[in-house]
Amino acid sequence: MTYLPACEILYLPGLPRRVDEVTVSRGTSITGSVMRVSGATIQINASASASDAKLMKVGNAAVLSMQDDSEHGATVTSVAVAEAKEGTDAASGRFTILLTLDDLTPGQLQSIQGSNLRVTIPVSSTDGEVLAVPLAALTAGPGGESRVEVSTGYGKKTVLVEVSAGLAADGYVEVQAVDGSLEEGDLVVAGR
């Protein structure tokens, strides 16, 4: 049997691992890192604000926009408070989101390593079509209620309609009339 000194053995906490880069050659003295290894599962490390992170859950589906403008699926595997970097305030309010990719070709894997990608994580959706108004049309009433100003006709008369606001996306917010009438095709005042 061949004996090996303990200083020549490297134990990795989990397998399988892949050697990405070897930074030394045979016979040279070691002064820094010897190699760079990576896990068999490629993960995307994303960052989100506390308000966005509270909407995400492990298992949420995500969509990655690749460099060639194609889209690829991923799954949220972890949502955790970001560790503070040395010399920064620990209460930064940022969260680290880890995503596991759906199967990629070896070429796609190589193209995304070390790159910035756009990640979209849908956190909620409506059950069908809803009534929506521009976000700028929503105002707050004296009691904190949400409302929209609706045009009643050509004479430019308007009436305030109290609404219940729902999901918001792409500059629009879902609304449902609470007090008054609001229907598809009604003209609302925005950003007055």
C-alpha positions as CSV (number, residue, x, y, z in Angstrom):
1,M,0.0,0.0,0.0
2,T,1.2,3.5,-0.7
3,Y,1.2,5.9,2.2
4,L,0.2,9.5,1.8
5,P,1.1,12.4,4.2
6,A,-2.1,13.9,5.8
7,C,-1.1,17.3,4.6
8,E,-1.6,16.1,1.0
9,I,-5.2,15.2,1.5
10,L,-8.1,17.6,1.1
11,Y,-11.5,16.8,2.5
12,L,-14.5,18.5,0.9
13,P,-17.8,18.8,2.9
14,G,-20.0,17.5,0.1
15,L,-19.7,15.5,-3.1
16,P,-19.7,15.5,-6.0
17,R,-17.4,18.5,-6.7
18,R,-15.8,19.7,-9.9
19,V,-12.3,21.1,-10.2
20,D,-12.8,24.3,-12.2
21,E,-9.2,25.6,-12.1
22,V,-5.8,24.5,-10.8
23,T,-3.5,27.4,-9.9
24,V,-0.3,25.5,-9.1
25,S,2.0,23.2,-11.1
26,R,4.0,20.2,-10.0
27,G,7.1,21.1,-8.0
28,T,6.2,24.7,-7.1
29,S,5.8,26.0,-3.6
30,I,2.2,26.7,-2.5
31,T,1.7,30.3,-1.4
32,G,-2.0,30.8,-2.0
33,S,-5.0,28.8,-3.2
34,V,-4.3,25.5,-5.0
35,M,-7.5,25.1,-6.9
36,R,-11.0,26.3,-7.4
37,V,-13.8,23.8,-7.1
38,S,-17.5,24.0,-7.5
39,G,-20.5,21.9,-6.7
40,A,-22.3,19.7,-9.1
41,T,-25.4,21.9,-8.7
42,I,-25.2,25.3,-10.2
43,Q,-27.0,28.0,-8.1
44,I,-27.9,31.6,-8.8
45,N,-27.2,34.0,-5.9
46,A,-29.6,36.9,-6.0
47,S,-30.3,39.9,-3.7
48,A,-33.7,41.4,-2.8
49,S,-35.0,44.0,-0.4
50,A,-36.8,43.0,2.7
51,S,-40.2,44.0,1.3
52,D,-39.6,41.9,-1.8
53,A,-38.1,39.0,0.1
54,K,-41.1,38.6,2.4
55,L,-43.2,37.8,-0.7
56,M,-40.9,34.9,-1.8
57,K,-41.1,31.3,-0.6
58,V,-38.9,28.3,-1.1
59,G,-40.2,26.4,-4.1
60,N,-41.3,29.6,-6.0
61,A,-40.7,29.3,-9.7
62,A,-38.3,31.8,-11.3
63,V,-37.4,32.8,-14.9
64,L,-33.8,33.7,-15.9
65,S,-33.1,36.0,-18.9
66,M,-30.0,34.5,-20.5
67,Q,-27.4,36.5,-22.5
68,D,-28.8,35.3,-25.8
69,D,-32.3,36.7,-24.8
70,S,-33.7,33.3,-24.2
71,E,-35.5,32.5,-20.9
72,H,-34.8,29.5,-18.6
73,G,-36.5,28.2,-15.5
74,A,-35.2,28.0,-12.0
75,T,-36.6,27.4,-8.4
76,V,-36.1,29.4,-5.2
77,T,-34.2,27.1,-2.8
78,S,-33.4,29.6,0.0
79,V,-34.5,33.1,1.3
80,A,-32.2,34.4,4.0
81,V,-31.0,37.6,5.6
82,A,-27.8,38.7,3.8
83,E,-24.7,38.6,5.9
84,A,-23.1,41.9,6.5
85,K,-19.9,42.6,4.7
86,E,-16.9,43.8,6.8
87,G,-17.2,47.5,7.6
88,T,-20.9,47.8,6.7
89,D,-24.0,48.1,8.9
90,A,-25.4,44.6,9.8
91,A,-29.0,45.9,9.4
92,S,-28.8,46.6,5.6
93,G,-32.3,45.1,5.0
94,R,-31.1,43.0,2.1
95,F,-31.9,39.3,1.6
96,T,-30.0,36.6,-0.3
97,I,-32.1,34.5,-2.6
98,L,-30.6,31.2,-3.8
99,L,-32.0,29.6,-7.0
100,T,-31.4,26.2,-8.5
101,L,-31.5,26.1,-12.3
102,D,-33.5,23.7,-14.4
103,D,-31.3,21.6,-16.7
104,L,-28.9,23.6,-18.9
105,T,-26.6,22.5,-21.6
106,P,-22.9,22.6,-20.9
107,G,-22.5,25.6,-23.2
108,Q,-25.3,27.5,-21.3
109,L,-23.7,26.6,-17.9
110,Q,-20.3,28.0,-19.1
111,S,-21.9,31.2,-20.4
112,I,-23.6,32.1,-17.2
113,Q,-20.8,31.3,-14.7
114,G,-19.6,34.6,-13.2
115,S,-22.2,36.6,-15.1
116,N,-25.0,38.9,-14.1
117,L,-28.5,37.6,-15.0
118,R,-31.9,39.1,-14.8
119,V,-34.1,37.0,-12.5
120,T,-37.9,37.3,-12.4
121,I,-39.8,35.7,-9.6
122,P,-43.6,35.9,-9.9
123,V,-44.9,36.1,-6.3
124,S,-48.6,36.3,-6.9
125,S,-51.2,36.4,-9.7
126,T,-54.9,37.0,-10.1
127,D,-57.4,34.2,-10.8
128,G,-58.4,35.7,-14.1
129,E,-59.1,39.1,-15.6
130,V,-59.4,42.0,-13.2
131,L,-60.2,45.7,-13.3
132,A,-57.0,47.7,-13.1
133,V,-56.1,51.4,-13.2
134,P,-52.7,53.2,-13.5
135,L,-51.0,53.3,-10.2
136,A,-50.9,57.2,-10.5
137,A,-54.7,57.2,-10.5
138,L,-54.8,55.8,-6.9
139,T,-55.0,58.4,-4.1
140,A,-55.5,58.2,-0.4
141,G,-58.6,59.6,1.3
142,P,-58.7,61.5,4.6
143,G,-59.3,58.2,6.5
144,G,-56.5,56.4,4.7
145,E,-58.9,54.6,2.3
146,S,-57.8,54.1,-1.4
147,R,-59.8,55.9,-4.0
148,V,-59.8,56.9,-7.7
149,E,-61.3,59.9,-9.4
150,V,-63.7,58.9,-12.1
151,S,-64.9,61.2,-15.0
152,T,-68.7,61.2,-15.3
153,G,-68.9,62.6,-18.8
154,Y,-67.9,65.3,-21.3
155,G,-68.4,68.2,-18.9
156,K,-65.3,67.0,-17.0
157,K,-67.2,66.4,-13.8
158,T,-65.6,63.8,-11.6
159,V,-66.6,61.7,-8.6
160,L,-64.4,60.0,-6.0
161,V,-64.9,56.3,-5.8
162,E,-63.5,54.4,-2.8
163,V,-61.7,51.2,-4.0
164,S,-60.0,48.2,-2.5
165,A,-56.5,47.8,-4.1
166,G,-55.1,44.4,-5.0
167,L,-52.0,43.3,-6.8
168,A,-49.8,45.9,-8.6
169,A,-47.5,45.2,-11.5
170,D,-46.1,47.1,-14.5
171,G,-47.5,50.5,-13.4
172,Y,-51.1,49.2,-12.8
173,V,-53.0,48.2,-9.7
174,E,-56.0,45.9,-9.4
175,V,-59.0,47.7,-8.0
176,Q,-62.5,46.8,-6.9
177,A,-65.2,49.5,-6.1
178,V,-66.1,49.6,-2.4
179,D,-68.3,52.7,-2.4
180,G,-69.6,53.8,-5.8
181,S,-69.4,52.5,-9.3
182,L,-66.3,51.6,-11.3
183,E,-66.5,49.6,-14.5
184,E,-64.3,48.7,-17.5
185,G,-63.9,51.7,-19.9
186,D,-64.5,54.4,-17.2
187,L,-62.0,57.3,-17.5
188,V,-60.0,57.9,-14.3
189,V,-57.8,60.9,-13.4
190,A,-54.2,60.0,-13.1
191,G,-51.4,62.1,-11.5
192,R,-53.3,65.3,-10.8
